[in-house]
Amino acid sequence: MRGFITDPAGPAGLRLSDDLPEPAPKPNEALVEVRAYAVNNDEATLIARRPDGWRPGQDAAGVVLRALRVGGAVLGRQVLVTGATGGVGQFAVQLALAAGATVTALVSDPERVEDARALGAHRVVTSLDEASLGPFHLVLEGVGGDVLAAAVRHVVPGGHVAWYGNPGRRTTEISLADFYTQGWNAHIVGFISPHPEETKGEDLAILARLVADGRLTPHIGLVLDWERTPEVFERMAARGFRGKAVLKVRD
């Protein structure tokens, strides 16, 4: 079987192997024939950390945003989404809107402003320096670094920050003083999407129905043949596309 394994000498730390063992599912496991898959920043980090010969691959069906539930009911409330035009951020904006929130989208540069507006965001900003922003009942934080601390300064008392991303593993420093502005007793949740396990299938089914109904639109920024996976990782590191990258497997 053909597939990619980790190899520090290869492009993006990967090597295409032609002699991988065929999968042998256990009685309680299913064998899935993958027709397409996506890559993400967390996988890029794993490739750099895993030993030679490790086989990456965790996003064949897609794992997105259960973080919106951290803030409870957001109908009529202010929600901030950082990294709003990224692969996960775009879903966060649309799901928050579908839940009735007033959404502010943070994007990294002016070129992404129109993309965020097209998603339906009520307001789009390129920094969190403006004191009048929010205050936000919920922050869906996918950037890390200085953005996290800045976001906390715009949270309502007792509000919530669901921190689910830190591309490039930016150094993040936050102090109690960041809560003094107004976010007294606010909560920061280090959000890991596979947990809780028992409702994961239900959550993915909800997303699939929303896409099928046209109420949730995935933004596909790049579609390539699966054998070009290293190229996609390199382009992702250089921020060479927006949204999700999809690798298609030929029949």
C-alpha positions as CSV (number, residue, x, y, z in Angstrom):
1,M,0.0,0.0,0.0
2,R,1.2,3.5,-0.8
3,G,1.2,6.3,1.7
4,F,3.3,9.0,3.4
5,I,5.6,8.5,6.4
6,T,7.8,10.9,8.3
7,D,11.3,11.4,7.0
8,P,13.3,14.5,8.1
9,A,15.2,14.5,4.8
10,G,12.1,14.6,2.7
11,P,10.1,17.7,1.6
12,A,7.9,18.9,4.6
13,G,9.4,16.0,6.6
14,L,7.5,13.4,4.5
15,R,8.4,10.5,2.2
16,L,6.1,8.6,-0.1
17,S,6.4,4.9,0.6
18,D,5.2,2.1,-1.8
19,D,5.4,-0.8,0.6
20,L,3.3,0.0,3.7
21,P,1.3,-2.9,5.3
22,E,-2.3,-3.2,4.4
23,P,-4.6,-2.2,7.3
24,A,-6.0,-5.0,9.4
25,P,-9.1,-3.7,11.3
26,K,-10.0,-5.1,14.7
27,P,-13.6,-6.5,15.3
28,N,-14.7,-3.2,16.7
29,E,-13.1,-1.1,14.0
30,A,-14.2,-0.1,10.5
31,L,-12.0,0.0,7.4
32,V,-12.7,3.3,5.5
33,E,-11.8,3.8,1.8
34,V,-10.6,7.4,1.8
35,R,-11.4,9.4,-1.3
36,A,-10.2,12.8,0.0
37,Y,-8.5,14.2,3.1
38,A,-7.3,17.5,4.5
39,V,-4.2,18.6,6.3
40,N,-3.9,21.0,9.3
41,N,-1.4,22.8,11.4
42,D,-1.5,20.3,14.3
43,E,-0.5,17.6,11.9
44,A,2.4,19.6,10.7
45,T,3.6,19.9,14.3
46,L,3.2,16.1,14.8
47,I,5.2,15.4,11.7
48,A,8.1,17.4,13.2
49,R,7.8,15.6,16.6
50,R,7.2,12.0,15.6
51,P,9.9,9.4,15.0
52,D,11.0,8.5,11.4
53,G,8.5,6.2,9.7
54,W,5.4,7.5,11.5
55,R,2.3,7.6,9.3
56,P,0.3,10.8,9.6
57,G,-3.4,11.2,8.8
58,Q,-6.3,12.2,11.0
59,D,-8.6,14.4,9.0
60,A,-10.2,12.2,6.4
61,A,-13.7,12.9,7.5
62,G,-13.0,16.3,9.1
63,V,-13.0,17.3,12.8
64,V,-14.4,20.8,13.4
65,L,-15.6,23.2,16.0
66,R,-17.5,21.8,19.0
67,A,-16.0,24.9,20.8
68,L,-19.1,27.0,20.2
69,R,-20.9,25.0,23.0
70,V,-18.4,26.2,25.5
71,G,-20.3,29.5,25.7
72,G,-23.7,28.0,26.1
73,A,-26.6,29.8,24.4
74,V,-25.2,32.7,22.3
75,L,-28.5,34.0,20.8
76,G,-28.2,37.8,20.6
77,R,-24.8,37.8,22.3
78,Q,-21.4,39.1,21.1
79,V,-19.0,36.4,19.8
80,L,-15.4,37.0,18.6
81,V,-13.8,34.6,16.2
82,T,-10.0,34.9,15.7
83,G,-8.3,33.5,12.6
84,A,-11.8,33.9,11.0
85,T,-10.9,32.9,7.4
86,G,-8.8,29.9,8.3
87,G,-10.0,26.3,7.8
88,V,-11.7,26.1,11.2
89,G,-12.4,29.9,11.7
90,Q,-14.7,30.0,8.7
91,F,-16.9,27.3,10.2
92,A,-16.8,29.1,13.6
93,V,-18.1,32.3,12.1
94,Q,-21.0,30.5,10.2
95,L,-22.0,28.3,13.2
96,A,-22.0,31.3,15.6
97,L,-24.2,33.2,13.1
98,A,-26.5,30.2,12.8
99,A,-26.8,30.2,16.6
100,G,-28.0,33.8,16.6
101,A,-24.8,35.5,17.7
102,T,-23.5,38.9,16.7
103,V,-20.1,38.0,15.2
104,T,-16.9,40.0,15.1
105,A,-14.2,38.4,12.9
106,L,-10.5,39.0,13.4
107,V,-8.4,38.4,10.3
108,S,-4.6,38.7,9.9
109,D,-4.5,41.3,7.1
110,P,-6.8,43.6,5.1
111,E,-6.8,41.3,2.1
112,R,-8.9,38.8,4.1
113,V,-11.5,41.3,5.2
114,E,-13.9,40.7,2.3
115,D,-13.6,37.0,2.8
116,A,-14.8,37.3,6.4
117,R,-17.6,39.6,5.3
118,A,-18.7,37.1,2.7
119,L,-19.0,34.5,5.5
120,G,-21.6,36.9,7.1
121,A,-19.6,38.4,10.0
122,H,-21.2,41.6,11.3
123,R,-17.9,43.3,11.9
124,V,-14.4,42.5,10.6
125,V,-11.2,43.8,12.3
126,T,-7.5,43.3,11.7
127,S,-6.4,43.9,15.3
128,L,-7.9,43.9,18.8
129,D,-6.4,47.3,19.8
130,E,-9.7,49.2,19.7
131,A,-11.1,49.6,23.2
132,S,-14.7,49.7,22.0
133,L,-14.7,46.1,20.7
134,G,-17.2,43.8,22.3
135,P,-17.4,43.0,25.1
136,F,-17.7,39.4,24.1
137,H,-19.7,36.7,25.8
138,L,-17.6,34.1,23.9
139,V,-14.2,34.1,22.1
140,L,-13.4,31.3,19.7
141,E,-9.6,31.6,19.7
142,G,-7.5,29.9,17.0
143,V,-4.4,32.1,16.8
144,G,-2.7,32.1,20.2
145,G,0.3,34.3,21.0
146,D,-0.5,38.0,21.8
147,V,-4.0,37.6,20.4
148,L,-5.1,35.4,23.3
149,A,-4.2,38.0,25.9
150,A,-5.7,40.8,23.8
151,A,-9.0,38.8,23.4
152,V,-9.2,38.3,27.2
153,R,-9.2,42.0,27.7
154,H,-12.5,42.2,25.6
155,V,-14.4,39.5,27.4
156,V,-17.4,40.2,29.6
157,P,-17.2,39.3,33.3
158,G,-17.7,35.6,33.6
159,G,-17.3,35.1,29.9
160,H,-15.6,32.3,28.0
161,V,-12.6,31.8,25.8
162,A,-12.4,28.5,23.9
163,W,-8.7,28.3,22.9
164,Y,-8.4,25.7,20.2
165,G,-5.5,26.7,18.0
166,N,-1.9,28.0,18.1
167,P,-0.5,27.7,14.5
168,G,3.3,27.8,14.5
169,R,3.2,27.3,18.3
170,R,3.5,31.0,19.1
171,T,4.7,31.8,22.6
172,T,1.6,32.8,24.6
173,E,1.9,35.0,27.7
174,I,-1.1,35.9,29.8
175,S,-1.4,37.5,33.2
176,L,-4.1,38.1,35.8
177,A,-3.9,41.8,34.8
178,D,-5.3,40.9,31.4
179,F,-8.6,40.1,33.2
180,Y,-8.7,43.4,35.1
181,T,-10.0,45.4,32.1
182,Q,-13.4,43.8,32.3
183,G,-13.1,40.0,32.1
184,W,-13.4,39.4,35.8
185,N,-13.7,35.7,36.6
186,A,-13.7,34.8,32.9
187,H,-12.9,31.2,31.8
188,I,-10.2,30.0,29.4
189,V,-10.8,26.5,28.1
190,G,-8.0,24.7,26.4
191,F,-10.4,23.1,23.9
192,I,-9.5,19.7,22.4
193,S,-12.1,18.6,19.9
194,P,-12.1,14.8,20.3
195,H,-13.5,15.2,23.8
196,P,-16.1,14.2,24.9
197,E,-16.1,11.1,22.9
198,E,-19.7,10.2,23.4
199,T,-21.2,13.1,21.4
200,K,-18.6,13.3,18.6
201,G,-20.7,11.4,16.1
202,E,-23.8,13.5,16.8
203,D,-21.8,16.7,16.4
204,L,-20.3,15.6,13.1
205,A,-23.8,14.6,11.9
206,I,-25.1,18.1,12.7
207,L,-22.3,19.7,10.7
208,A,-23.0,17.3,7.7
209,R,-26.7,18.3,7.8
210,L,-25.9,22.0,7.9
211,V,-23.6,21.6,4.8
212,A,-26.2,19.5,3.0
213,D,-28.9,22.1,3.7
214,G,-26.7,24.9,2.4
215,R,-26.5,26.7,5.8
216,L,-22.8,25.9,6.3
217,T,-20.4,26.5,3.4
218,P,-16.9,25.0,3.6
219,H,-14.3,27.3,2.1
220,I,-11.9,25.1,0.0
221,G,-8.8,27.1,-0.7
222,L,-6.8,24.4,-2.5
223,V,-7.5,21.1,-4.2
224,L,-4.6,18.9,-5.3
225,D,-3.7,15.2,-5.9
226,W,-2.8,13.4,-2.7
227,E,0.7,12.7,-3.9
228,R,1.4,16.5,-3.6
229,T,0.8,16.5,0.2
230,P,4.3,17.8,1.0
231,E,3.7,20.7,-1.3
232,V,0.5,21.6,0.6
233,F,2.2,21.5,3.9
234,E,4.9,23.9,2.6
235,R,2.2,26.2,1.1
236,M,0.3,26.1,4.4
237,A,3.4,27.2,6.3
238,A,3.9,30.1,3.9
239,R,0.2,31.0,4.3
240,G,-0.2,30.4,0.5
241,F,-3.9,29.7,0.6
242,R,-7.0,30.3,2.6
243,G,-9.5,27.9,4.0
244,K,-9.0,24.2,3.8
245,A,-6.7,22.2,1.5
246,V,-8.2,19.0,0.1
247,L,-6.1,16.2,-1.3
248,K,-8.0,13.9,-3.6
249,V,-7.2,10.2,-3.9
250,R,-7.6,8.8,-7.4
251,D,-9.6,5.6,-8.0
